[in-house]
């Protein structure tokens, strides 16, 4: 159910009480020639998803369920930097807001698309691209940010792994404040760093990258293997050591492998 539109600066907002998925809703608008910097923001998603179409819990009024439309003209190889920049931007916004209530928040980034606080996930990023042949038509950057959940709002199986801005700061936050802060900073840095200063995006990401030099389980093409996380390369892909060799991972995911003490 749509309940409003507005224009603020470069952004064209479409507000919804409820959607299946903000990414799907924005994709439909994109196919109708919606301009770059169109934003879909929903109170509730009934079919929110993360990578590999995993369900993303999106309760009404408790988080920022947002998608942003971009129509970049640069080389397709640079698309990965949009994901890294979105993660950098969200981490910066969360830390800045925490300082306004005299809180210190230390965020970390789990490649390729998660923002963590401590050892828990607070935000997931889902970029989805559309091509015509080899030509990029658009990219949608989906953001799922936990804002006003209490611990009891998460299911028991999620409670050990999820957190929210409210849990971390002890107060509730307006969703539109988070959306405005994120979008304004993202647009500023997108215009500044992409496509010609992507090294700065990599530098900022590396400062917050989690699990460097730790053993993880990698899940790739229906295979699972252990590897040691080393870095991201100059294209933003994951560098790992496996069987004494360096591998570059440009898709897939990893999970932290528990250390076993005999």
C-alpha positions as YAML, in Angstrom:
chain: A
units: angstrom
residues:
- id: 1
  name: UNK
  ca: [0.00, 0.00, 0.00]
- id: 2
  name: UNK
  ca: [1.52, 3.28, -1.13]
- id: 3
  name: UNK
  ca: [0.92, 6.32, 0.99]
- id: 4
  name: UNK
  ca: [3.04, 9.08, -0.48]
- id: 5
  name: UNK
  ca: [5.76, 10.47, -2.70]
- id: 6
  name: UNK
  ca: [8.08, 13.40, -2.22]
- id: 7
  name: UNK
  ca: [11.18, 15.00, -3.67]
- id: 8
  name: UNK
  ca: [14.06, 16.12, -1.47]
- id: 9
  name: UNK
  ca: [17.20, 17.36, -3.17]
- id: 10
  name: UNK
  ca: [18.25, 14.75, -5.72]
- id: 11
  name: UNK
  ca: [16.00, 12.04, -4.32]
- id: 12
  name: UNK
  ca: [12.53, 10.98, -5.44]
- id: 13
  name: UNK
  ca: [10.90, 9.13, -2.54]
- id: 14
  name: UNK
  ca: [8.13, 6.56, -2.77]
- id: 15
  name: UNK
  ca: [6.72, 5.65, 0.65]
- id: 16
  name: UNK
  ca: [4.82, 2.44, 1.27]
- id: 17
  name: UNK
  ca: [3.03, 1.08, 4.29]
- id: 18
  name: UNK
  ca: [3.77, -2.46, 3.15]
- id: 19
  name: UNK
  ca: [5.48, -4.12, 0.21]
- id: 20
  name: UNK
  ca: [6.67, -7.60, -0.58]
- id: 21
  name: UNK
  ca: [10.22, -6.38, -1.11]
- id: 22
  name: UNK
  ca: [11.51, -2.82, -1.58]
- id: 23
  name: UNK
  ca: [13.99, -4.11, -4.18]
- id: 24
  name: UNK
  ca: [11.20, -5.72, -6.20]
- id: 25
  name: UNK
  ca: [9.02, -2.62, -5.92]
- id: 26
  name: UNK
  ca: [11.85, -0.37, -7.08]
- id: 27
  name: UNK
  ca: [12.71, -2.74, -9.93]
- id: 28
  name: UNK
  ca: [9.18, -2.29, -11.26]
- id: 29
  name: UNK
  ca: [9.59, 1.49, -11.06]
- id: 30
  name: UNK
  ca: [12.97, 1.20, -12.80]
- id: 31
  name: UNK
  ca: [11.37, -0.70, -15.67]
- id: 32
  name: UNK
  ca: [8.95, 2.23, -15.95]
- id: 33
  name: UNK
  ca: [11.96, 4.56, -16.44]
- id: 34
  name: UNK
  ca: [12.17, 5.93, -12.91]
- id: 35
  name: UNK
  ca: [15.15, 8.30, -12.70]
- id: 36
  name: UNK
  ca: [18.40, 7.68, -10.89]
- id: 37
  name: UNK
  ca: [18.23, 8.40, -7.14]
- id: 38
  name: UNK
  ca: [14.67, 7.12, -6.87]
- id: 39
  name: UNK
  ca: [14.11, 5.67, -3.38]
- id: 40
  name: UNK
  ca: [11.55, 3.18, -2.08]
- id: 41
  name: UNK
  ca: [11.05, 3.21, 1.69]
- id: 42
  name: UNK
  ca: [8.58, 0.85, 3.38]
- id: 43
  name: UNK
  ca: [7.32, 0.46, 6.93]
- id: 44
  name: UNK
  ca: [7.09, -3.30, 6.47]
- id: 45
  name: UNK
  ca: [8.26, -5.98, 4.04]
- id: 46
  name: UNK
  ca: [6.33, -9.22, 3.83]
- id: 47
  name: UNK
  ca: [8.98, -10.89, 1.67]
- id: 48
  name: UNK
  ca: [12.20, -9.12, 2.59]
- id: 49
  name: UNK
  ca: [15.30, -10.99, 1.51]
- id: 50
  name: UNK
  ca: [19.05, -11.02, 1.72]
- id: 51
  name: UNK
  ca: [21.62, -12.71, -0.46]
- id: 52
  name: UNK
  ca: [20.66, -16.03, -2.04]
- id: 53
  name: UNK
  ca: [17.03, -15.07, -1.41]
- id: 54
  name: UNK
  ca: [17.29, -15.78, 2.29]
- id: 55
  name: UNK
  ca: [14.45, -14.31, 4.31]
- id: 56
  name: UNK
  ca: [15.14, -10.98, 6.03]
- id: 57
  name: UNK
  ca: [12.90, -10.25, 9.01]
- id: 58
  name: UNK
  ca: [11.42, -6.79, 8.36]
- id: 59
  name: UNK
  ca: [8.89, -5.96, 11.11]
- id: 60
  name: UNK
  ca: [6.66, -2.92, 10.77]
- id: 61
  name: UNK
  ca: [8.12, 0.31, 12.07]
- id: 62
  name: UNK
  ca: [11.26, -1.21, 13.59]
- id: 63
  name: UNK
  ca: [13.80, -0.88, 10.80]
- id: 64
  name: UNK
  ca: [14.85, 0.90, 7.66]
- id: 65
  name: UNK
  ca: [13.70, -1.14, 4.68]
- id: 66
  name: UNK
  ca: [14.97, 0.94, 1.78]
- id: 67
  name: UNK
  ca: [16.06, 0.57, -1.84]
- id: 68
  name: UNK
  ca: [17.93, 3.09, -3.98]
- id: 69
  name: UNK
  ca: [18.08, 3.21, -7.78]
- id: 70
  name: UNK
  ca: [21.33, 4.00, -9.61]
- id: 71
  name: UNK
  ca: [21.96, 4.15, -13.34]
- id: 72
  name: UNK
  ca: [25.77, 4.24, -13.51]
- id: 73
  name: UNK
  ca: [27.61, 4.77, -16.78]
- id: 74
  name: UNK
  ca: [30.95, 3.30, -15.74]
- id: 75
  name: UNK
  ca: [32.64, -0.06, -16.40]
- id: 76
  name: UNK
  ca: [30.70, -3.06, -15.09]
- id: 77
  name: UNK
  ca: [33.80, -4.23, -13.22]
- id: 78
  name: UNK
  ca: [33.36, -1.29, -10.88]
- id: 79
  name: UNK
  ca: [29.90, -2.34, -9.72]
- id: 80
  name: UNK
  ca: [31.39, -4.04, -6.67]
- id: 81
  name: UNK
  ca: [32.52, -0.68, -5.33]
- id: 82
  name: UNK
  ca: [28.89, 0.40, -4.91]
- id: 83
  name: UNK
  ca: [28.36, -2.41, -2.42]
- id: 84
  name: UNK
  ca: [31.55, -1.54, -0.51]
- id: 85
  name: UNK
  ca: [30.68, 2.16, -0.49]
- id: 86
  name: UNK
  ca: [27.19, 1.46, 0.86]
- id: 87
  name: UNK
  ca: [28.71, -0.57, 3.70]
- id: 88
  name: UNK
  ca: [31.29, 2.14, 4.47]
- id: 89
  name: UNK
  ca: [28.57, 4.79, 4.45]
- id: 90
  name: UNK
  ca: [26.25, 2.91, 6.79]
- id: 91
  name: UNK
  ca: [29.07, 2.20, 9.25]
- id: 92
  name: UNK
  ca: [30.00, 5.89, 9.31]
- id: 93
  name: UNK
  ca: [26.40, 7.03, 9.81]
- id: 94
  name: UNK
  ca: [25.81, 4.64, 12.71]
- id: 95
  name: UNK
  ca: [28.99, 5.69, 14.50]
- id: 96
  name: UNK
  ca: [28.21, 9.38, 13.98]
- id: 97
  name: UNK
  ca: [24.68, 9.04, 15.35]
- id: 98
  name: UNK
  ca: [25.90, 7.13, 18.39]
- id: 99
  name: UNK
  ca: [28.18, 10.04, 19.32]
- id: 100
  name: UNK
  ca: [25.17, 12.39, 19.39]
- id: 101
  name: UNK
  ca: [23.91, 10.53, 22.46]
- id: 102
  name: UNK
  ca: [27.34, 10.19, 24.04]
- id: 103
  name: UNK
  ca: [27.73, 6.58, 22.96]
- id: 104
  name: UNK
  ca: [30.73, 5.00, 21.29]
- id: 105
  name: UNK
  ca: [29.89, 2.46, 18.63]
- id: 106
  name: UNK
  ca: [32.53, 0.38, 16.87]
- id: 107
  name: UNK
  ca: [31.27, -1.06, 13.60]
- id: 108
  name: UNK
  ca: [32.87, -3.75, 11.46]
- id: 109
  name: UNK
  ca: [32.32, -4.92, 7.89]
- id: 110
  name: UNK
  ca: [31.93, -8.57, 6.94]
- id: 111
  name: UNK
  ca: [32.62, -9.07, 3.26]
- id: 112
  name: UNK
  ca: [30.76, -8.56, 1.08]
- id: 113
  name: UNK
  ca: [27.62, -6.92, 2.43]
- id: 114
  name: UNK
  ca: [27.12, -6.96, 6.21]
- id: 115
  name: UNK
  ca: [27.60, -4.27, 8.84]
- id: 116
  name: UNK
  ca: [28.24, -5.58, 12.34]
- id: 117
  name: UNK
  ca: [28.44, -4.05, 15.79]
- id: 118
  name: UNK
  ca: [30.62, -6.20, 18.00]
- id: 119
  name: UNK
  ca: [29.87, -9.78, 17.04]
- id: 120
  name: UNK
  ca: [26.32, -9.13, 15.82]
- id: 121
  name: UNK
  ca: [24.81, -8.04, 12.52]
- id: 122
  name: UNK
  ca: [22.92, -4.76, 12.39]
- id: 123
  name: UNK
  ca: [22.59, -4.16, 8.64]
- id: 124
  name: UNK
  ca: [22.54, -6.12, 5.39]
- id: 125
  name: UNK
  ca: [23.04, -4.72, 1.91]
- id: 126
  name: UNK
  ca: [21.62, -6.33, -1.23]
- id: 127
  name: UNK
  ca: [22.70, -4.91, -4.61]
- id: 128
  name: UNK
  ca: [20.80, -6.26, -7.62]
- id: 129
  name: UNK
  ca: [21.66, -5.34, -11.21]
- id: 130
  name: UNK
  ca: [19.73, -5.48, -14.48]
- id: 131
  name: UNK
  ca: [21.45, -5.85, -17.85]
- id: 132
  name: UNK
  ca: [20.42, -5.70, -21.49]
- id: 133
  name: UNK
  ca: [23.01, -7.94, -23.09]
- id: 134
  name: UNK
  ca: [26.30, -6.68, -21.67]
- id: 135
  name: UNK
  ca: [24.97, -3.20, -20.99]
- id: 136
  name: UNK
  ca: [24.01, -2.29, -17.45]
- id: 137
  name: UNK
  ca: [20.51, -0.83, -17.23]
- id: 138
  name: UNK
  ca: [20.44, -0.08, -13.52]
- id: 139
  name: UNK
  ca: [21.51, -1.25, -10.10]
- id: 140
  name: UNK
  ca: [19.31, -1.31, -7.02]
- id: 141
  name: UNK
  ca: [20.95, -1.02, -3.62]
- id: 142
  name: UNK
  ca: [18.74, -2.59, -0.97]
- id: 143
  name: UNK
  ca: [19.33, -1.76, 2.68]
- id: 144
  name: UNK
  ca: [17.93, -3.61, 5.68]
- id: 145
  name: UNK
  ca: [18.88, -1.82, 8.90]
- id: 146
  name: UNK
  ca: [17.71, -2.88, 12.35]
- id: 147
  name: UNK
  ca: [16.81, 0.33, 14.19]
- id: 148
  name: UNK
  ca: [14.23, 0.07, 16.96]
- id: 149
  name: UNK
  ca: [14.09, -3.63, 17.78]
- id: 150
  name: UNK
  ca: [14.43, -4.81, 21.35]
- id: 151
  name: UNK
  ca: [16.11, -8.18, 21.83]
- id: 152
  name: UNK
  ca: [12.69, -9.83, 22.21]
- id: 153
  name: UNK
  ca: [11.69, -8.61, 18.73]
- id: 154
  name: UNK
  ca: [14.18, -11.06, 17.23]
- id: 155
  name: UNK
  ca: [13.37, -14.74, 17.07]
- id: 156
  name: UNK
  ca: [15.27, -16.95, 19.49]
- id: 157
  name: UNK
  ca: [17.48, -18.30, 16.72]
- id: 158
  name: UNK
  ca: [18.43, -14.74, 15.65]
- id: 159
  name: UNK
  ca: [19.00, -13.26, 19.11]
- id: 160
  name: UNK
  ca: [22.63, -14.46, 19.40]
- id: 161
  name: UNK
  ca: [23.50, -12.95, 16.01]
- id: 162
  name: UNK
  ca: [21.42, -9.76, 15.54]
- id: 163
  name: UNK
  ca: [21.40, -6.33, 17.10]
- id: 164
  name: UNK
  ca: [19.76, -2.94, 16.51]
- id: 165
  name: UNK
  ca: [20.58, 0.72, 16.94]
- id: 166
  name: UNK
  ca: [18.20, 0.84, 19.90]
- id: 167
  name: UNK
  ca: [19.93, -2.07, 21.63]
- id: 168
  name: UNK
  ca: [23.33, -0.46, 21.10]
- id: 169
  name: UNK
  ca: [22.40, 3.09, 22.16]
- id: 170
  name: UNK
  ca: [19.53, 2.58, 24.59]
- id: 171
  name: UNK
  ca: [17.06, 4.81, 22.72]
- id: 172
  name: UNK
  ca: [14.73, 4.78, 19.74]
- id: 173
  name: UNK
  ca: [15.50, 6.57, 16.48]
- id: 174
  name: UNK
  ca: [13.35, 8.02, 13.66]
- id: 175
  name: UNK
  ca: [13.61, 5.84, 10.57]
- id: 176
  name: UNK
  ca: [13.56, 8.85, 8.24]
- id: 177
  name: UNK
  ca: [16.54, 10.36, 10.07]
- id: 178
  name: UNK
  ca: [18.58, 7.24, 9.31]
- id: 179
  name: UNK
  ca: [17.41, 7.23, 5.70]
- id: 180
  name: UNK
  ca: [18.29, 10.88, 5.17]
- id: 181
  name: UNK
  ca: [21.71, 10.58, 6.80]
- id: 182
  name: UNK
  ca: [22.58, 7.48, 4.81]
- id: 183
  name: UNK
  ca: [21.35, 8.72, 1.44]
- id: 184
  name: UNK
  ca: [22.95, 12.16, 1.72]
- id: 185
  name: UNK
  ca: [26.35, 10.78, 2.68]
- id: 186
  name: UNK
  ca: [26.18, 7.96, 0.13]
- id: 187
  name: UNK
  ca: [25.37, 10.36, -2.71]
- id: 188
  name: UNK
  ca: [28.16, 12.72, -1.67]
- id: 189
  name: UNK
  ca: [30.75, 9.95, -1.59]
- id: 190
  name: UNK
  ca: [29.40, 8.22, -4.71]
- id: 191
  name: UNK
  ca: [29.87, 11.45, -6.67]
- id: 192
  name: UNK
  ca: [33.33, 11.96, -5.21]
- id: 193
  name: UNK
  ca: [34.83, 8.46, -5.36]
- id: 194
  name: UNK
  ca: [33.17, 6.55, -8.23]
- id: 195
  name: UNK
  ca: [34.56, 5.81, -10.75]
- id: 196
  name: UNK
  ca: [37.91, 7.58, -10.42]
- id: 197
  name: UNK
  ca: [38.87, 7.36, -6.73]
- id: 198
  name: UNK
  ca: [37.87, 3.85, -5.82]
- id: 199
  name: UNK
  ca: [41.12, 3.40, -3.90]
- id: 200
  name: UNK
  ca: [39.64, 5.57, -1.15]
- id: 201
  name: UNK
  ca: [36.65, 3.24, -0.89]
- id: 202
  name: UNK
  ca: [38.99, 0.27, -0.52]
- id: 203
  name: UNK
  ca: [41.09, 2.05, 2.11]
- id: 204
  name: UNK
  ca: [38.05, 2.84, 4.25]
- id: 205
  name: UNK
  ca: [36.65, -0.66, 3.88]
- id: 206
  name: UNK
  ca: [39.93, -2.27, 4.89]
- id: 207
  name: UNK
  ca: [40.00, -0.24, 8.11]
- id: 208
  name: UNK
  ca: [36.79, -1.93, 9.25]
- id: 209
  name: UNK
  ca: [37.08, -5.31, 7.57]
- id: 210
  name: UNK
  ca: [36.39, -8.17, 9.96]
- id: 211
  name: UNK
  ca: [38.08, -11.56, 10.27]
- id: 212
  name: UNK
  ca: [41.42, -10.70, 8.68]
- id: 213
  name: UNK
  ca: [43.88, -13.53, 9.25]
- id: 214
  name: UNK
  ca: [41.12, -15.72, 10.69]
- id: 215
  name: UNK
  ca: [40.01, -19.12, 9.46]
- id: 216
  name: UNK
  ca: [36.52, -19.17, 7.99]
- id: 217
  name: UNK
  ca: [34.27, -21.59, 6.15]
- id: 218
  name: UNK
  ca: [33.67, -20.53, 2.55]
- id: 219
  name: UNK
  ca: [30.53, -21.58, 0.70]
- id: 220
  name: UNK
  ca: [31.05, -21.33, -3.05]
- id: 221
  name: UNK
  ca: [29.34, -23.09, -5.96]
- id: 222
  name: UNK
  ca: [27.88, -25.78, -3.68]
- id: 223
  name: UNK
  ca: [31.31, -26.42, -2.20]
- id: 224
  name: UNK
  ca: [32.51, -25.76, 1.33]
- id: 225
  name: UNK
  ca: [36.14, -25.32, 2.28]
- id: 226
  name: UNK
  ca: [38.20, -23.66, 4.99]
- id: 227
  name: UNK
  ca: [40.45, -20.71, 4.21]
- id: 228
  name: UNK
  ca: [42.23, -17.85, 5.92]
- id: 229
  name: UNK
  ca: [40.91, -14.36, 5.14]
- id: 230
  name: UNK
  ca: [43.73, -12.04, 4.07]
- id: 231
  name: UNK
  ca: [42.34, -8.88, 2.46]
- id: 232
  name: UNK
  ca: [40.28, -7.49, -0.39]
- id: 233
  name: UNK
  ca: [42.02, -6.94, -3.72]
- id: 234
  name: UNK
  ca: [41.99, -3.78, -5.82]
- id: 235
  name: UNK
  ca: [38.62, -4.75, -7.30]
- id: 236
  name: UNK
  ca: [37.09, -5.27, -3.86]
- id: 237
  name: UNK
  ca: [37.04, -9.07, -4.06]
- id: 238
  name: UNK
  ca: [38.02, -11.31, -1.18]
- id: 239
  name: UNK
  ca: [41.57, -12.64, -0.92]
- id: 240
  name: UNK
  ca: [41.99, -15.89, 1.01]
- id: 241
  name: UNK
  ca: [44.68, -18.50, 1.53]
- id: 242
  name: UNK
  ca: [43.64, -22.07, 0.81]
- id: 243
  name: UNK
  ca: [45.98, -25.05, 0.61]
- id: 244
  name: UNK
  ca: [48.97, -22.73, 0.52]
- id: 245
  name: UNK
  ca: [47.66, -20.69, -2.41]
- id: 246
  name: UNK
  ca: [46.00, -17.29, -2.67]
- id: 247
  name: UNK
  ca: [42.47, -17.41, -4.07]
- id: 248
  name: UNK
  ca: [40.31, -14.49, -5.19]
- id: 249
  name: UNK
  ca: [36.65, -14.89, -4.30]
- id: 250
  name: UNK
  ca: [34.23, -12.70, -6.25]
- id: 251
  name: UNK
  ca: [31.01, -14.34, -5.10]
- id: 252
  name: UNK
  ca: [29.83, -16.76, -2.48]
- id: 253
  name: UNK
  ca: [29.91, -16.19, 1.24]
- id: 254
  name: UNK
  ca: [31.82, -17.13, 4.32]
- id: 255
  name: UNK
  ca: [30.94, -17.98, 7.88]
- id: 256
  name: UNK
  ca: [33.25, -17.73, 10.83]
- id: 257
  name: UNK
  ca: [34.65, -21.10, 11.77]
- id: 258
  name: UNK
  ca: [34.73, -21.62, 15.54]
- id: 259
  name: UNK
  ca: [38.18, -22.12, 17.02]
- id: 260
  name: UNK
  ca: [38.44, -25.57, 18.54]
- id: 261
  name: UNK
  ca: [40.63, -25.92, 21.60]
- id: 262
  name: UNK
  ca: [41.66, -29.50, 22.27]
...
